[in-house]
Structure formats: structure tokens, C-alpha cells
């Protein structure tokens, strides 16, 4: 069973005036336009142009004799050859297409049997109930092929015009309801989503007004069509249109209910669009929960009207279209939720920590699976350090994305405690076991210190990072692989490596280096070669730009390499020069604040920043005074000169200070208030050995 054609495409070599789907006829030698009977077939009394197969349907001896003659002809009667001396026929007869609406003129019964007697240029009629069944099957398959809303509505239009009707109008609710959601607005609005009609070359002067206009694009209307058909209508409660939609079943336009409902749907000019008689069908589109729209099928005045069986066809088309639209709306909502979930799980903006520049990329496995378990993160730490994290949760479902979000949140919390990388992975492993026995993930956690130019890395079953040196040499770092997160009972090991200024560290997930076409080792080697080749383009003294480097890395992916999500995090190490760092230890005594002011004044004088001396002395004195009051071990004071001036004061007390408004009678409690008013930024971070209070001032 094949799908029926739904557009006017003439067979090659056919006469343009022949009706679409009618038997192609070759002129007879006598000019009568009737083919001579084929060999083995005799004429009957039904007429000179009727074959023996048609004559067998009559009663009497002549029909029996004709049938007997056909049986006597044997197998060759069905595929007979021309008689000797006859001119060969270059155009073989083609059977009439199925599921074409009937046309006026001539004997309808003969027209249904033979397809002859049809107005030139018009389709032939549906001949049997089987024709309608075949048409419904082909049309529903075409509608089901659509994935989104526009494709489904277009499939409905293309499947019905011109096979079932000359034109169609499709109205949908605005906005469309999603699943079991209750509509926000009390009013039900229908908006014209799409119209379709017979192509212009098939139009005649007897057509009605709306069909003589150019076909609009999906969701767009020409000015002329807008003036004839209402683009937006309101379904009034208790109105005629509401009653028809509530009834769900298609109705003819000449029925009392439809005559009152169509002006409400199409506007006051509906008489220009809807012809008289049973040449229009109004079919409600009902989804799983409620009516979501309506479709109007139209035929021209010169065409035969719709029959009662055509209402069943319209009902099937409306039902399949409405269910498909429901699925498309639900899929769009799920895709929106997936996009929002992925966006919230990944960092919207990367931080800009001191001494390092960052760039990232994320690619889903496919457009149909935009949510996965890959993630990356960059977390500022005390002392101008930064934690670099990349991980991959097993699977590509919403569950994997949810687990990824929990692990990422846990990693951020553990990073705020300033735990060593191996301790962070240990706690992540415990968290994964609490989430479930089969919750497994790989993760790589690294901490970069721009002052010491060192990086500490711990790995949990993740592919090793690649370090691109300033001269263009790419190196795969030797990091202990470790076991994946979620295995349980495994110790993780951290290694400390050099991170020279100008070098670039690339962290990635296995989707970048592993696919069905290559293994992990081959992919890592190709990545290393790609980084080295990219670095050669900018020369030995200039590292490649980070954004361009990420794009070049992703270009190494081939057509078959997108089997998994890809998360990519690149970090360019700028570091902080030793000459831009001042570091001291202060004993927890009353003289510590005065000594801190003197040390800060000398450092600012050495850096040529005397204009900040007064502000820095005041703020350093307040912060050091608070630290000395409660500390039992030496207090640390560090000044960092970068694009801003940063001051850090550390002590061994884990309690974080709180900003509060001091009363007029209080002698203290105004230190943090001054810091908050004078500093550009400030904060306090709890460490495993205490805390650090820091503030920043803009360089003038």
C-alpha cells in the first residue's frame, strides 16, 4: 500500500490537458481518440470503448460469453501484445489514482468505474470505500512524519490539498495548552496557523475569493487574505462555535450549527470563502485533554460536494493531527526544560580570578539529547587561587543531569572549605554513594596558585589534562588515574606540578577523545598534536588566544565523533610575579596593628602607590586588630599588586566576621563597616586552618 500523491505532478510525456490520474490515451489512427481493442479482447455491447473486464459485470449470456472469451484467452489476455501490423503504443494505460474526490458532470457511476467523463484539469473521484481507507492511511503517515508543530500542520495541509479538498484552513489555540496544564486565561482564542489551496495554475475563474490568493507562508497572512478571513477569533462560552468544538465530530457547513459557527470563526466575510451546499467541513481538533483548534476543508462550487463518508475521513485527519500537535507541544516543553536545566547546571559566566584567564565550551551529544552529565567549573579560592573542575556523569538523561548538578554543588561547597583536591574527590565519592549504588562519575579537580606558579591535581578515573607550553610543546600530564566517583572505598592521590606563566591547561571530558571510530589513547594523542599545531601558528613567544584555541580543538571532531557530550575548560596561566607580592607574619599582640600599618606603607611606596596609603593603613589596621583579638597563632598579612590592590589577613579562628550596624554608644564594631564603605570588594573565607579576610582597592 503506497502513499497517495498530494500535488499536481504531470507524468513525463503526458498531455497537460489530461486530468490528473485519468487514463493516458493515445489518439487512434482514425482520430477518434479511442484506442483499438488489444489482441485477445473483444468488444461488447456496453460500448466501443469498454473492455471485456468491464463487461463482465453485466447480466445475461453476452456477459457470460465475454467472460468465457476472456478465460479462453489464457494468461496472455491480461498482458496482451498488439496485433501484427499494428502500430506500437508508446503510452501504456495508467490506472486512475486512489482517493481523489468526485467531480460533477456526466454519469457518476460510470465516472467512479472508469475515471472518464471528468472535467479536464480536475482530479478524478474516490471510487470505493477502500479508496478512502488508503487515503486516510497515507495521510496519517504523512502527518505522523512531522516532529514539530509546523511540520505536523504542513503535513495535514499537504495531505488533504488537493486530494481531499481544494483548500484548508487550520486554526489553533493561542497559546496552545501543554499537557495537563490549566489555561492561564479564561478566554479561548483561536489563531489561523496555516492555509493551503490548489496551486494557482489549477485555479479557474469560477473559484471562490480566498482560494484565488497567493499561498501564505506558515504563520503569515497576506493583506488580502487577512481582509477576507479572521486571523484571530475568540470562542465565546455558550456560542455556536463553542458548541461545535465541544461536539468534537466534524459537521457540514450547511448544517445549522456550522452556519452559525463559521462566521464566528472566519469572520463576517466568511460567505466569500465558504461555498453553498456540502462543500465545506468544519472539524474540531481535539487533543488528549481538550479541543486545541479547528480545521475547515473546502471544495470549489463546481466540484461534487462532500459525502457522509467524508466526515469520517475528516474526523480521522483531525484526530491524528491533534494528537500529533499535542506530542509536538509536549516535546517543545521538554526541550525547553532540558535547555533550562542544562543552562542552570553549568556556569553562566566564568569568573575572572587573578593570574589566570579562562575559556570553556559545551557540546551536547545531539539536538535530541541536549541534556547530559558533563560539567565544568572554575571556583575562586582564598589567596588568589582558583579551583578548576571537570566531570562526567554516566548517561545522557535528565537523571544524569540532576546528579551532575548535585555533584557540582557539592564540589563548590567543598572548594569553599579549601580542602585539598584528594579530599574533595573523597567527599564527592561519598556523596555519589548516598545518591545511589549505580551513580558513577569521573572527575578531575585541580587547584592553581598564581603566586607559587604551581598546580595540584587529583583524578578520579578521568582522562588526563594536556599542558600546552609557551614554546608550542604539548604535554599530557602524568596524573594518577584513580577510580571513578561512586565506587567507594578508594583513596585518591594528588600530585603537584609546575604551572609556568604563559602555559595553557586543557581539561576535557572523554567525548572529545573517544568515539566509535577511535579509542581514548588515539584521541588524546590527536588532541596533543592538534594543540601543538595550533601553537605553531602564533609563534614561540605568543600563546594562541583561548577562544580560538577552543574552537580549533573542537574542529578535530569528525562526523562520527559526536557519540557523547563534550565539556572543555581551558586555563591560561599568567601568574603573579614575586615582585608584586608582599608577605609577612605578625605575632598576635597589641603592637601588631601598628607594625602592619608600617609594612603596608613601605610596600605601597615601593610600588609607587602612595595615593592609596591612607585608605590601606586604615583598613589594614581594622582587620588586623580583629584578627589579633581572637588569634592564638601568628597572623598572616599579604599584599598583591595586580590590576587591583588586594590585601589578605589570615588567622587560626574559623568563625567568620559579620557586618553589623554599631550603636552610637558602642566603642567598637565599626571596623567591617569601614571596610565595606571604602573597599571595592571584600569577603571572608573559612579555611581548614582558620579563615582569611580580604579586601580590594582600585588602583588609581
KAUR-V182378 format. One record per backbone hydrogen bond with DSSP energy under -1.0 kcal/mol. CO is the residue of the C=O (numbers start at 1). NH is the residue of the N-H. E is the energy in kcal/mol with one decimal. If there is no record, write none. Layout:
CO_NH_E + CO_NH_E
This chain:
7_9_-1.2 + 11_14_-2.1 + 15_18_-1.9 + 19_22_-1.7 + 28_31_-2.1 + 38_41_-1.9 + 44_47_-1.1 + 47_50_-1.2 + 51_55_-1.5 + 52_56_-1.3 + 54_57_-1.2 + 55_58_-1.7 + 60_64_-1.6 + 61_65_-3.4 + 62_66_-2.4 + 63_67_-2.4 + 64_68_-2.8 + 65_69_-2.7 + 66_70_-2.0 + 67_71_-2.2 + 68_72_-2.5 + 69_73_-1.4 + 71_74_-1.0 + 74_77_-1.6 + 83_86_-2.0 + 107_111_-2.5 + 108_112_-2.4 + 109_113_-1.7 + 110_114_-2.7 + 111_115_-1.8 + 119_122_-1.7 + 128_132_-1.1 + 129_133_-1.9 + 130_134_-2.5 + 131_135_-2.4 + 132_136_-2.9 + 133_137_-2.3 + 134_138_-2.4 + 135_139_-3.1 + 136_140_-2.6 + 137_141_-1.7 + 138_142_-1.9 + 139_143_-2.4 + 140_144_-2.5 + 141_145_-1.0 + 143_146_-1.4 + 148_152_-1.9 + 149_153_-2.3 + 150_154_-2.5 + 151_155_-2.3 + 152_156_-2.0 + 153_157_-2.1 + 154_158_-3.0 + 155_159_-1.8 + 156_160_-1.3 + 157_161_-2.0 + 160_164_-2.5 + 160_165_-2.7 + 163_101_-1.1 + 166_198_-1.3 + 167_298_-2.5 + 168_196_-1.9 + 169_296_-2.6 + 170_193_-2.7 + 170_194_-1.3 + 171_294_-2.2 + 172_191_-3.3 + 178_181_-2.4 + 188_235_-3.0 + 189_174_-2.3 + 190_233_-2.6 + 191_172_-2.5 + 193_219_-1.8 + 194_170_-2.3 + 196_168_-2.3 + 199_202_-1.7 + 200_203_-1.5 + 204_207_-1.7 + 209_212_-1.3 + 217_220_-2.3 + 222_226_-2.3 + 223_227_-1.5 + 225_229_-2.6 + 231_192_-3.0 + 233_190_-2.9 + 234_236_-1.0 + 236_239_-2.3 + 239_243_-1.8 + 240_244_-2.0 + 241_245_-2.5 + 242_246_-2.1 + 243_247_-1.6 + 247_249_-2.0 + 251_282_-2.7 + 252_255_-1.3 + 255_259_-2.6 + 256_260_-1.3 + 257_261_-1.5 + 258_262_-2.9 + 261_265_-1.8 + 262_266_-3.6 + 263_267_-1.5 + 266_230_-2.7 + 267_270_-1.3 + 269_272_-1.5 + 270_273_-1.3 + 270_274_-2.7 + 277_279_-1.6 + 278_306_-3.9 + 279_299_-2.6 + 280_253_-2.5 + 281_297_-2.5 + 282_251_-2.1 + 283_295_-2.8 + 285_292_-3.0 + 285_293_-1.1 + 290_287_-2.5 + 292_173_-2.7 + 293_285_-2.9 + 294_171_-3.4 + 295_283_-3.2 + 296_169_-1.9 + 297_281_-2.3 + 298_166_-2.3 + 298_167_-1.7 + 300_303_-1.3 + 308_311_-1.1 + 309_313_-1.4 + 310_314_-2.7 + 311_315_-2.2 + 312_316_-2.1 + 313_317_-2.5 + 314_318_-2.6 + 315_319_-2.5 + 316_320_-2.5 + 317_321_-2.3 + 318_322_-2.6 + 319_323_-2.4 + 320_324_-2.2 + 321_325_-2.5 + 322_326_-2.4 + 323_327_-2.2 + 324_328_-2.4 + 325_329_-2.6 + 326_330_-2.3 + 327_331_-2.7 + 328_332_-2.5 + 329_333_-2.2 + 330_334_-2.5 + 331_335_-2.7 + 332_336_-2.2 + 333_337_-2.7 + 334_338_-2.7 + 335_339_-2.5 + 336_340_-2.6 + 337_341_-2.8 + 338_342_-2.7 + 339_343_-2.5 + 340_344_-2.4 + 341_345_-1.9 + 342_346_-1.7 + 353_356_-1.1 + 355_574_-2.1 + 355_575_-2.8 + 357_572_-3.1 + 359_570_-3.1 + 361_568_-2.7 + 363_566_-2.5 + 373_393_-1.8 + 375_391_-2.6 + 377_389_-2.7 + 379_387_-3.1 + 385_381_-3.0 + 386_448_-2.9 + 387_379_-2.6 + 388_446_-2.5 + 389_377_-2.4 + 390_444_-2.5 + 391_375_-2.4 + 392_442_-2.3 + 397_401_-1.9 + 398_402_-2.3 + 399_403_-2.5 + 400_404_-2.5 + 401_405_-2.2 + 402_406_-1.8 + 403_407_-2.6 + 404_408_-2.6 + 405_409_-2.2 + 406_410_-2.3 + 407_411_-2.5 + 408_412_-2.1 + 409_413_-2.1 + 410_414_-2.6 + 411_415_-2.3 + 412_416_-1.7 + 414_419_-1.2 + 415_418_-1.7 + 420_424_-2.0 + 421_425_-2.1 + 422_426_-1.7 + 423_427_-2.2 + 424_428_-2.1 + 425_429_-2.2 + 426_430_-1.8 + 427_431_-2.2 + 428_432_-2.4 + 429_433_-1.8 + 430_434_-1.7 + 431_435_-1.4 + 438_440_-1.1 + 440_394_-2.1 + 441_485_-2.9 + 442_392_-2.5 + 443_460_-2.7 + 444_390_-1.7 + 445_458_-2.5 + 446_388_-3.3 + 447_456_-2.4 + 448_386_-1.8 + 449_453_-1.3 + 449_454_-1.2 + 450_576_-2.6 + 453_499_-2.4 + 454_449_-2.7 + 455_497_-3.1 + 456_447_-2.5 + 457_495_-2.5 + 458_445_-2.4 + 460_443_-1.3 + 465_477_-1.9 + 466_506_-2.7 + 467_475_-2.7 + 468_504_-2.5 + 469_472_-1.4 + 473_469_-3.1 + 475_467_-3.4 + 477_479_-1.2 + 481_461_-3.5 + 484_487_-1.3 + 485_441_-1.9 + 495_457_-2.8 + 497_455_-2.6 + 500_503_-1.7 + 503_573_-2.8 + 504_468_-3.3 + 505_571_-2.5 + 506_466_-1.8 + 507_569_-2.9 + 509_512_-1.8 + 510_514_-2.1 + 518_515_-2.0 + 519_523_-2.2 + 520_524_-2.6 + 521_525_-2.0 + 522_526_-2.2 + 523_527_-2.2 + 524_528_-2.4 + 525_529_-2.3 + 526_530_-2.2 + 527_531_-2.4 + 528_532_-2.2 + 529_533_-2.5 + 530_534_-2.1 + 531_535_-2.2 + 532_536_-1.4 + 545_549_-2.3 + 546_550_-2.4 + 547_551_-1.9 + 548_552_-2.3 + 549_553_-2.1 + 550_554_-2.0 + 551_555_-1.2 + 553_556_-1.2 + 554_557_-1.5 + 558_561_-1.6 + 566_363_-2.6 + 567_509_-1.3 + 568_361_-2.1 + 569_507_-3.1 + 570_359_-2.0 + 571_505_-2.8 + 572_357_-2.2 + 573_502_-3.8 + 577_580_-1.9 + 578_581_-1.5 + 580_641_-2.6 + 582_639_-2.7 + 584_637_-2.4 + 586_635_-3.6 + 587_589_-2.3 + 589_592_-1.5 + 591_595_-2.0 + 592_596_-2.4 + 593_597_-1.8 + 594_598_-1.8 + 595_599_-2.3 + 596_600_-2.1 + 597_601_-2.1 + 598_602_-2.1 + 599_603_-2.0 + 600_604_-2.2 + 601_605_-2.0 + 602_606_-2.2 + 603_607_-1.7 + 604_609_-3.0 + 609_612_-1.6 + 610_613_-1.6 + 612_616_-2.5 + 613_617_-2.8 + 614_618_-2.0 + 615_619_-2.3 + 616_620_-2.9 + 617_621_-2.0 + 618_622_-1.8 + 619_623_-2.3 + 620_624_-2.6 + 621_625_-1.9 + 622_626_-1.8 + 623_627_-1.9 + 624_628_-2.8 + 625_629_-1.7 + 627_631_-1.9 + 635_586_-3.7 + 636_650_-1.8 + 637_584_-2.6 + 638_648_-2.6 + 639_582_-2.4 + 640_646_-2.5 + 644_642_-2.6 + 645_697_-2.4 + 646_640_-2.7 + 647_695_-1.9 + 648_638_-2.3 + 649_693_-2.9 + 650_636_-2.0 + 651_691_-1.9 + 663_666_-1.2 + 670_674_-1.9 + 671_675_-2.0 + 672_676_-2.6 + 673_677_-1.6 + 674_678_-2.3 + 675_679_-2.2 + 681_696_-2.6 + 683_694_-2.6 + 685_692_-2.2 + 690_687_-3.3 + 691_651_-1.9 + 692_685_-2.6 + 693_649_-2.7 + 694_683_-2.1 + 695_647_-2.6 + 696_680_-3.0 + 697_645_-2.7
